[in-house]
Amino acid sequence: MLTRTALMGLAGLASLTLTGHGGAPPPPEWGPGPLTVDSLPRVVHVAHRGGALEVPENSMSGLMAAYVRGTAQVLDADTRLLGDGTVVVMHDATLNRTTTTRGAVRELGARDWQRVRLRPSAALPGDWRSERPPTVAEVLDRFGGRVVLTLEAKDSDSLPALAAMIRARGLTRSVFVNSNDPEVARRVHRLGLLSQLWRSAAQLRTDRPERWASFVDLLDVDHKARDADLVRAVRSGIPRVWAHTVVTPAQRDRALALGCDGIITDAPGRVWGAPGGSSGGLPQRGARP
């Protein structure tokens, strides 16, 4: 496994090309335009919250480390809306679990957000510093068009702001907007964005995913669901079916054997690789896996 020092060194090199919207062009292997979902491989690996068992979840340094290591073609983050309309990267409705302070996210404004600091879990490998959680605009400016992103809209009233930011950067084919609610997924589709719908194992028991095929671009299914439920999802007509939240090669292999074409994982370094095999070492960004 790469050390924290090595990751930061690689991150520093990568930052030379990740200068933000309107900055330096993307690396030449990605062509003149933004990287889109059409460039994804047949089997996709997604770093859930950046890979929450390996890096501080939903942090800029964690997303950068996942990006540089190259063990995922897609970076995932959660989004919340502040009281002043700023969209930020945060999973919970409160700050209590992941930061050094407490209180509701919605009660803060952009100026307050500058003072929030993440509290990395002591269980994480390596030595991670406390840092401010990013805004969604900062994540789009750092990674947009360089890697495919999934953004879960925890607050459905953030959709207009998310759509405006994604459109302004020319990323409508590069960012999935995720929700657990089919009606929110329909709204995402109507906004001209890529819609992602996640469903739990319990929900999949009674779901009829084929009903969503006209407006869902990506069905995000619980790997703990029954075989029959996963197969029904795969056969629904929805173009992409990815399994969450996988943490072992055995879980990965089962999901792929049942027809899923993507793995959403908290441990991308652990599950990277072909079914039935090991990772064979960690690739670096720019090298073709």
N, C-alpha and C positions, 0 to 999 in steps of 0.2 A: 504493500500500500504506500502511496505517496505520502511523504511527511508534510506537515503544515508549512514548513519553510519552503519546501520544493513547490508546493502549490502556489504560494504567494509569489515565488519567482516566476512561475509560468503565468500567473495572473497578470503580473506586471508587463510581461511581453505581450500577452493578448490584448491588454488595454491600449496598445499602440494602434490597433485597428478597430477598437470598440469605442470610438470617440463620440458617438451619439448622432442623432438626426441632423443631417446637413454637414457632418464631419468627413473623415477620411472614407474612401470607398471600401466596400467589403473585399476580403481576400479574393484573388483572381480565380481560384478554383470554384467559386460560387457564381461566377458570371457577373454581368453588369447590373442586374437588378436584385431585388430582395429575394432571399431564400423563401420558398413557399412550400405548402403541404405537398405540392406535386413532385417535389424533390426528395420526399421521404423514402426510405428503403421499404422493402416488403414487410419486414418486421421492425417495429419501432420500439425504442426504449425511452421512457419518460422519467425524468428526475422529479419526483413528487415533492413539492415545496423545496426543490433544490436537492433532495435526497436527505430526508430529515433524520435518518440514522447515521449519517456521515458528516453533515454540515449543519450549522444553525439554520433552522427552517425559515424560509421566506426572508432571508438576509441577502444583501447584495454580495457579500463575500462568499456566501454559500452558493449562490447562483453562479458566480464567477468560477468558483472551484469546480462545480459540476460541468460547466461549459468547457473549461480548459482540459479537464481530464478526458473528455470525449466519450464517456460511457453512457451518454444519452443524446439522442438527436432532438429531443424536445425538453424544454424547461417549463415546469409548472409552478404557479404561484397563486395565492389566494388574495382577493381584494375586498376592501371595506371602504365605506364612504364616511368622510369626516363631516362634521356639522356645517362647514362652509362649502361643501361640494368637492373638496379635494379627494381623489381616489388614491388609497394607499395600499401597501402590501401587508396584509395581516389576516390570519385565519380566524381568530376568536373575536367575538363582539366586545370583549374587554381586554385590557392590557395585562391582567393579573398573571397569566400563566407564563408568558414568554418575555416579559419586559421587567425592568427594575422598578416600575411604578404600577399603580392600580387605577381602575376606573374604566368607564365606557369609551370605546373608540369614537363613537358618534358625538361625544361631548367635546371633542377637540377640534381645533382649527389648524390650518397649515403652520402657523407660528408655533403653536403648542407641539406639533409633531416634531419640530426641530429638536426638542428637548427629550424626546422619548429614546430610550436605549434598550436594545435587546439584551436578554440574559441567556447566553448560550448554556445548554444543558451540560452538566458535569460528566454525563455519560458519553459525550461525543469524543471520538478519537482526535488527538491533537490539541492545540492551544489556540482558542478563538477569542478575539477581543470583543468587547461590547461595542456596538455600533448602532446608529439610527436605522430603523427599518425604512426601506425606500418607499417612494411614491411610485405609482404605476407609470407615470410619465418618465421617471428616471429609469425604470426597467425597460420600457419601450425604447428609450433613447440609447441605452447601453447595448441591448441585445436584439432589438427589432430588425428583422431582415437578415440577421447573421445566424439566427437559429429559430426554429419554430417554437412558439410559446403557447401555453394554455393558461388562461386567467379565469379563475372561478369567481363569479360575481356573487359574493355572499349577500350583498344588498342589491335587490333587483332594480331599485331606483337609481343605481349607478349606471345602468345600461346606456342612456344617452351620452353621458360623459365618456364612457369607455369607447363607444362607437365613434365619437368625435376624435378622440386621440388616435385610434387605430386608423381611421380614414385619413387624418392629416398627415400621417407618416407613410401612407401607401402600403399598409400592412393587412388589408382585408383578406388576403390569401395566406397570411403568415401567422395569424393568431386565432386560436379557438377560444370562444367565450363559453364558460362551463356553468351549469346549474343542475340541481336535482329536480327541478320542476319542469315538466314538459311544456307548460304554457310560457315559461320564461325562455325556454329553448326556441319556441315558435317566435317570440318577440325578437330574439337575437337574429334569427333567420330573416325576419322582415326588415331588420335594420341593415341587411346586406353583409352580415358577418358570418363567420364559420361557427356553427352551433355545436356544442358538446353537452351531452346529457348523461349524468352519472346516476346509477341506480344501485341500491343495496341488494344483498342476497334476498332479504325478505320481500322487497318490492318486485324483484324479478320473478318470484313465484306466481304472481298474478298479472304481470305486465304482458302486453301484446306489442312488442317493439315495432312490428310491421306498420302499426298505425302512425308511427312517427317518421317513417322513411322519407316523407316529402319535405321535412324541415330539419331533420337532425343529420349533421355531417359526421358526427362521431358519437358512438354509444360507448360509455365508460361503465363497465360492468364489474361487480364485486367478484373477485376470484373465488370466494367461498360459496358462491351459488352452486346449485345442483348442476350436474352435467347437462341434463335436458334443458335447463333454463339458459345455460351458456350457448348451447347449440342453437336454440331458438333465436337468441340474439344474433348469432353469427349469420343465420339464414333469413334475417328480417328484411334485407334489402338496404339497410343502412350501410354506407360504403366502408366505414372503419369501425371495428369493435376492439377496444383496448381494455385490459383487465387491471383492476386496482385491488388493494395496494399490496403488491407482491414483494416479499422480502427474502425468498429462498429460490434456488434453482429449481427445486421440485415443483414449487407453485408456478413458476414460469413455464416449465415444461408441460404441465397439465393444461394451462390456459392455451398455449400454442397448439397442443395436440387436439384441443377441442375446436380450433379454428380461429381463435383470437389473433389479431395481427399487430397487437401492441401490448407492451408491458409497462405499467405505471408502478414505480417502485420507490420506496424510501431508502433503498440500498443499491443504487445503480452499479457501484463497484463490485458488489457481491453477485449480482445476477446477470451482469454483462456476459454475453457469449451465446453460442448456439445451443439448442436443446440437447440435453444429455451430456454437455461438455462443460469445461471450465472457461473462465474469462480469457485465459491465455495472455494475461498482462493487460495493462490499461493503455488504450490508445491515447494520443494527444490530438487536440483539435487541428484539423487540416489534413490529417492522415485518414484515408478511407478505411473504415472498418471492414 
